[in-house]
Amino acid sequence: MHVHARCHCELCTAARAFSDRPLTRITILAHDPDGTLVKLLQAIKLAGNVGHSFSIVVDPDDEREQKFFWDGDGADSIRDVRVERLT
């Protein structure tokens, strides 16, 4: 694996972003037959890890609406999304 200080490939950028911050492992057991949750997490990773900050809105048509801010320019990033199919 190469990690170059001036390289802008995805691997080097991600390695630099995670090298100086502690990581948190989050485990989710879900029924996701169409891969919707995986696609959501990958979309957040793709948009957020390049420094884009944005809001994530859950249930916007209901009084229980929740908004979450993803700080892509700061502390928030996703290092990896792994999927393991259980039988």
C-alpha positions as CSV (number, residue, x, y, z in Angstrom):
1,M,0.0,0.0,0.0
2,H,1.3,3.4,-0.9
3,V,0.5,6.6,1.1
4,H,2.1,9.7,-0.4
5,A,1.9,13.1,1.2
6,R,1.1,14.8,-2.1
7,C,-0.9,12.1,-3.8
8,H,-4.6,12.8,-4.3
9,C,-5.9,9.3,-5.0
10,E,-8.7,8.1,-2.8
11,L,-6.5,5.6,-0.8
12,C,-3.9,8.2,0.1
13,T,-6.5,10.9,1.0
14,A,-8.4,8.5,3.2
15,A,-5.2,7.2,4.9
16,R,-4.1,10.8,5.7
17,A,-7.6,11.7,7.0
18,F,-7.7,8.8,9.4
19,S,-4.0,8.8,10.5
20,D,-4.4,11.3,13.3
21,R,-7.9,10.7,14.7
22,P,-9.2,7.8,16.8
23,L,-11.7,5.5,15.0
24,T,-15.1,4.2,16.2
25,R,-16.3,0.8,14.9
26,I,-20.1,0.8,14.4
27,T,-21.8,-2.5,13.9
28,I,-25.3,-2.7,12.4
29,L,-27.3,-5.9,12.0
30,A,-30.0,-5.2,9.5
31,H,-32.5,-6.8,7.0
32,D,-31.3,-5.0,3.9
33,P,-32.1,-7.3,1.0
34,D,-31.9,-4.5,-1.6
35,G,-28.7,-2.9,-0.2
36,T,-30.5,0.4,0.6
37,L,-28.7,1.0,3.9
38,V,-25.4,0.0,2.4
39,K,-26.0,2.4,-0.5
40,L,-26.9,5.2,1.9
41,L,-23.7,4.7,3.9
42,Q,-21.6,4.6,0.8
43,A,-23.2,7.8,-0.5
44,I,-22.5,9.6,2.8
45,K,-18.9,8.3,2.6
46,L,-18.5,9.4,-1.1
47,A,-19.9,12.9,-0.5
48,G,-18.5,13.5,2.9
49,N,-15.0,12.2,2.7
50,V,-14.0,14.7,0.1
51,G,-14.8,17.6,2.5
52,H,-18.4,18.2,1.6
53,S,-20.6,19.1,4.6
54,F,-24.4,18.5,4.4
55,S,-27.6,17.8,6.3
56,I,-29.2,14.4,6.5
57,V,-33.0,14.5,7.0
58,V,-34.9,11.6,8.3
59,D,-38.7,11.5,7.9
60,P,-39.1,15.0,6.6
61,D,-42.9,14.8,6.2
62,D,-43.6,14.0,9.8
63,E,-43.5,15.9,13.1
64,R,-40.8,13.4,14.1
65,E,-38.4,14.8,11.5
66,Q,-34.7,14.6,12.6
67,K,-31.9,16.4,11.0
68,F,-28.2,15.4,11.3
69,F,-25.3,17.5,10.1
70,W,-22.4,15.7,8.5
71,D,-19.2,17.8,8.9
72,G,-17.2,16.6,5.9
73,D,-14.8,19.5,6.3
74,G,-14.1,18.6,9.9
75,A,-14.5,15.6,12.2
76,D,-17.0,13.4,10.2
77,S,-15.8,10.7,7.8
78,I,-16.3,7.1,7.0
79,R,-13.2,4.9,6.5
80,D,-14.9,1.8,5.3
81,V,-18.3,0.2,4.7
82,R,-18.1,-3.6,4.9
83,V,-21.0,-6.0,4.2
84,E,-21.1,-9.5,5.5
85,R,-24.1,-11.6,4.5
86,L,-25.2,-13.9,7.3
87,T,-27.3,-17.0,6.8
